[in-house]
């Protein structure tokens, strides 16, 4: 006859409460220490001082934290406007330029390198509790139809965004990239892991506990595509390099090659379906939080338009059409902000600094119009 077991057996089956409490304390300390607060201005100063022209993703992530902090200290009676997008939005919709057009609002920037639809979807979850009145999102086929790549530096800390990404990816891709999936999952739980590249770039290697990838200089590694693009249009690289050097003599050849390849990678395929679905989800997440959304069609140089099938723009606009069924979503097409001749661009995809203010003024005028509408029905309840 079997007994009930000794006291030692019961003790062995008890939960490791010490470990549980320690884990909870780690999460609590991380959440408090790495939340938007005084740490991030210090990190931004270190990054700007030591790496003025490098680490654009890391500097952008620190800027996001600072913008979240500013949002928390925005007066409840002041409209809050968030600018979202890639470095193209950062170049053409600089918050200070928009602020001049909508002086009664607080304009904050969340636009920088590495912000593909997946990262934007995660950012939407972070903005949800802040009561953002208007999100200005600069997008185009450049965002929805390029191959899907998730950079380890910019992976969002949103479980909802990660779950949506995994649901959209083929299962064999999820399995092949299981290490990246586990990294993204860890980043959702531990901010110190999520921002490990930021701490490394700021010279805080001794403090952080999660080393960045070794064997390649930080800030230069390019992760593989999760989903490749379709067949690009053929080009003669020697001829195109000569043409681009003539148009953009001050841009390094390596950067021009990179942008040429980015523009050629705008194609149709499964990657575009995933990117488009994530953009749709981003806008819907913002709307669910009560935020009005202004989609601004982002321009590219006419030279860039010769490197991909321009009919893909119609696919992008059809996607926007799905979102316009929601009365809280508005669209500002290129026809209302242009024209955009080649001499208005500093490279293939970014407006020249001299031409950004007129573009920002056109966007700001529409933003001011939207903010002037009665937001009591579909606006946030307040911060």
Secondary structure, 3 states (H helix, E strand, C coil): CCCCCCHHHHHHCCCCHHHHHHHHHHHHHHHHHCCCCHHHHHHHHHHHHHCCCCCHHHHHHHHHHHHHHHHHCCCCCCEEEEEEECHHHHHHCCHHHHHHHCCCEEEEEEECCCCCHHHHHHHHHHHHCCCCCEEEEEECHHHHCCCECCCCCCCCCCHHHHHHHHHHCCHHHHHHCHHHHHHHHHHHHCHHHHCHHHHHHCCCCCCCCCCCCCCCCCCCCCCCCCECCCCCCCCCHHHHHHHHHHHCCCCCHHHHHHHHHHHHCCCCCHHHHHHHHHHHHHHHHHHHCCCEEEEEECCCCHHHHCCCCCCHHHHHHHHHHHHCCCCCEEEECHHHCCCCCHHHECCCCCECHHHHHHHHHHHHHHHHHHHHCCCCCCCCCCC
